[in-house]
Amino acid sequence: MNKKLIVPNGLLMATAIALSAAAPHVTAQNTDSSAYVKDASGEIVKSGFNLCWHTGYWTPAMAICACDPDVAQACTRPTPIAAVVPPPPPPASAPAPAPAPRAVTPVHQKVTLKADTLFDFDKSVLRPEGRRELDDLVEKLKMIDIDSIIDIGHADRFGSDAYNRKLSLRRAESVKSYLVSKGVPANRILTDGKGESQPVTKPGECKGPATKKVIACLQPDRRVEIEVIGTQTR
């Protein structure tokens, strides 16, 4: 802090003379009511310590920044630098909505395949036409989440009950083997053979011995029924 040198009015001239003697180029004067001692050119006189000389007229209200910066009210003080506040982080993006649950449709579908299409009469080996029929079924099964497939073979009334049961089961097993070869899980397929116990023809129809006409009449009884249980996926 700068020290203030106060010169009483009675000593003003003596001080000015002393300053003139010490510094020949400075001529002190106090022709007005200035608060500071000035030289002949009107410049404020300062001591060897660069302190301004106050006159007896000096009051804090007359202080100037060049001499009394800590007293003068008009001094421009550095504007404090505002603290730099970082911008708030961007709001976190909302999580993507969960996908809507896929709609599923329960499936309970029963398909009846003609045994004459799948097999020759009294046979259990698949015919080419039968394979094509099953290929269409495999394509449909691709759109189903399979719970189970019930594969049941049937026979007409010609032959013994035991024989027809075995024949109908062999036919059901042939169908299962083909489906498995096309990618259908084997543990989802249940097979059974009902023989002649569940005819489709009505009693009294297709009477007579095994002629071509009667065999053709009994064709609906020779069949493989496939029942699919699951859910539709597309």
TALINPE-V854832 format. One record per pair of residues at least 24 apart in sequence whose C-alpha atoms are under 10 Angstrom apart, sorted by sequence separation. I is the first residue (numbers start at 1). J is the second residue. D is the distance in whole Angstrom. If there is no record, write none. Layout:
# TALINPE-V854832
<<I;J;D> <I;J;D>>
This chain:
# TALINPE-V854832
<<33;57;6> <34;58;7> <35;59;7> <151;175;8> <152;176;10> <168;192;8> <169;193;4> <197;221;10> <199;223;10> <12;37;8> <30;55;8> <32;57;10> <33;58;9> <35;60;10> <151;176;7> <168;193;5> <169;194;7> <196;221;8> <19;45;9> <35;61;10> <36;62;9> <111;137;9> <150;176;10> <166;192;10> <167;193;8> <168;194;6> <169;195;8> <195;221;9> <196;222;9> <19;46;10> <35;62;7> <36;63;9> <149;176;9> <165;192;9> <166;193;7> <167;194;9> <168;195;5> <195;222;9> <19;47;9> <34;62;9> <35;63;8> <36;64;10> <165;193;5> <166;194;9> <167;195;7> <168;196;8> <6;35;10> <7;36;9> <16;45;9> <35;64;9> <164;193;8> <165;194;6> <166;195;7> <167;196;10> <6;36;9> <7;37;9> <164;194;8> <165;195;4> <194;224;10> <5;36;9> <6;37;10> <36;67;9> <164;195;4> <165;196;7> <193;224;9> <163;195;8> <164;196;6> <165;197;9> <192;224;10> <122;155;9> <161;194;9> <162;195;8> <163;196;10> <164;197;9> <122;156;10> <161;195;7> <162;196;9> <149;184;10> <160;195;9> <161;196;7> <191;226;9> <122;158;10> <149;185;10> <159;195;10> <160;196;9> <161;197;8> <190;226;10> <107;144;8> <122;159;10> <148;185;9> <149;186;9> <159;196;9> <189;226;10> <190;227;10> <15;53;10> <106;144;9> <107;145;9> <115;153;9> <141;179;10> <146;184;9> <148;186;10> <149;187;9> <150;188;8> <151;189;7> <152;190;8> <153;191;8> <154;192;9> <155;193;9> <157;195;8> <158;196;8> <189;227;10> <105;144;9> <106;145;9> <107;146;9> <108;147;10> <110;149;9> <112;151;10> <115;154;8> <146;185;9> <148;187;8> <149;188;6> <150;189;6> <151;190;6> <152;191;6> <153;192;6> <154;193;6> <155;194;8> <156;195;7> <157;196;5> <189;228;9> <104;144;10> <107;147;10> <108;148;10> <109;149;10> <110;150;9> <111;151;10> <112;152;10> <113;153;10> <114;154;10> <115;155;8> <138;178;10> <147;187;10> <148;188;5> <149;189;5> <150;190;5> <151;191;5> <152;192;5> <153;193;5> <154;194;5> <155;195;5> <156;196;5> <157;197;9> <188;228;10> <5;46;10> <104;145;10> <108;149;10> <110;151;10> <112;153;10> <134;175;8> <138;179;7> <142;183;9> <147;188;7> <148;189;6> <149;190;6> <150;191;6> <151;192;6> <152;193;6> <153;194;6> <154;195;5> <155;196;5> <156;197;9> <157;198;10> <188;229;10> <5;47;9> <12;54;10> <122;164;9> <137;179;9> <138;180;10> <142;184;9> <146;188;7> <147;189;9> <148;190;7> <149;191;8> <150;192;8> <151;193;9> <152;194;7> <153;195;7> <154;196;6> <155;197;8> <156;198;9> <157;199;8> <12;55;7> <124;167;7> <135;178;9> <139;182;10> <141;184;8> <146;189;10> <152;195;10> <153;196;10> <154;197;8> <155;198;9> <156;199;7> <11;55;10> <12;56;8> <123;167;8> <124;168;8> <131;175;9> <134;178;8> <135;179;8> <138;182;7> <154;198;7> <155;199;8> <156;200;9> <11;56;10> <122;167;8> <123;168;9> <124;169;9> <125;170;9> <126;171;8> <130;175;9> <134;179;7> <138;183;8> <154;199;8> <156;201;9> <3;49;9> <5;51;7> <6;52;9> <7;53;7> <8;54;9> <9;55;7> <10;56;9> <122;168;10> <124;170;6> <125;171;7> <138;184;8> <154;200;10> <2;49;9> <3;50;10> <4;51;7> <5;52;7> <6;53;6> <7;54;6> <8;55;6> <9;56;5> <123;170;9> <124;171;5> <131;178;8> <135;182;8> <2;50;9> <3;51;7> <4;52;7> <5;53;5> <6;54;4> <7;55;5> <8;56;5> <9;57;8> <123;171;8> <124;172;8> <126;174;7> <131;179;10> <134;182;10> <2;51;7> <3;52;8> <4;53;7> <5;54;5> <6;55;6> <7;56;6> <8;57;9> <122;171;10> <124;173;9> <125;174;7> <126;175;8> <175;224;8> <2;52;9> <3;53;10> <4;54;7> <5;55;8> <6;56;7> <7;57;9> <124;174;7> <125;175;9> <176;226;10> <6;57;9> <7;58;9> <124;175;9> <158;209;9> <172;223;10> <175;226;9> <6;58;8> <119;171;8> <126;178;9> <158;210;7> <171;223;9> <172;224;7> <115;168;9> <118;171;9> <157;210;10> <171;224;8> <172;225;9> <168;222;8> <172;226;9> <119;174;10> <168;223;8> <169;224;10> <115;171;8> <118;174;10> <168;224;8> <118;175;9> <158;215;9> <157;215;10> <156;215;9> <158;218;9> <157;218;8> <156;218;6> <4;67;8> <155;218;9> <156;219;7> <3;67;9> <4;68;8> <155;219;9> <156;220;8> <157;221;8> <2;67;8> <3;68;9> <155;220;9> <156;221;5> <157;222;9> <2;68;7> <154;220;10> <155;221;6> <156;222;5> <1;68;9> <2;69;8> <154;221;7> <155;222;4> <156;223;9> <1;69;9> <2;70;8> <153;221;10> <154;222;5> <155;223;7> <1;70;7> <153;222;8> <154;223;5> <155;224;9> <153;223;6> <154;224;6> <152;223;9> <153;224;4> <154;225;8> <152;224;6> <153;225;6> <151;224;7> <152;225;5> <153;226;9> <151;225;6> <152;226;6> <150;225;8> <151;226;5> <152;227;9> <150;226;6> <151;227;7> <149;226;7> <150;227;5> <151;228;9> <149;227;6> <150;228;7> <148;227;8> <149;228;5> <150;229;8> <148;228;6> <149;229;6> <147;228;8> <148;229;5> <149;230;9> <146;228;7> <147;229;6> <148;230;7> <145;228;10> <146;229;6> <147;230;5> <144;228;9> <145;229;9> <146;230;4> <147;231;8> <144;229;9> <145;230;5> <146;231;7> <144;230;6> <145;231;5> <146;232;9> <141;228;8> <144;231;6> <145;232;6> <146;233;10> <143;231;9> <144;232;5> <145;233;6> <137;226;10> <141;230;10> <143;232;6> <144;233;6> <145;234;10> <142;232;9> <143;233;6> <144;234;8> <141;232;9> <142;233;9> <143;234;6> <140;232;10> <142;234;9> <121;215;9> <121;219;10> <116;216;10> <122;222;9> <121;222;9> <116;219;7> <119;222;10> <115;219;8> <116;220;9> <119;223;10> <114;219;8> <115;220;8> <117;222;10> <118;223;9> <114;220;7> <115;221;9> <116;222;7> <117;223;9> <118;224;9> <113;220;10> <114;221;9> <115;222;5> <116;223;8> <112;220;10> <114;222;7> <115;223;4> <116;224;10> <113;222;9> <114;223;5> <115;224;6> <113;223;6> <114;224;6> <115;225;10> <112;223;7> <113;224;5> <114;225;9> <112;224;6> <113;225;6> <111;224;8> <112;225;4> <113;226;8> <111;225;6> <112;226;6> <110;225;7> <111;226;5> <112;227;8> <110;226;6> <111;227;6> <109;226;8> <110;227;4> <111;228;8> <109;227;6> <110;228;6> <108;227;7> <109;228;5> <110;229;9> <107;227;10> <108;228;6> <109;229;7> <107;228;7> <108;229;5> <109;230;9> <107;229;6> <108;230;7> <106;229;8> <107;230;5> <108;231;8> <106;230;6> <107;231;5> <108;232;10> <105;230;9> <106;231;4> <107;232;6> <104;230;10> <105;231;5> <106;232;6> <107;233;10> <104;231;6> <105;232;5> <106;233;9> <103;231;10> <104;232;6> <105;233;7> <103;232;9> <104;233;6> <105;234;9> <103;233;8> <104;234;8> <102;233;8> <103;234;9> <102;234;9>>
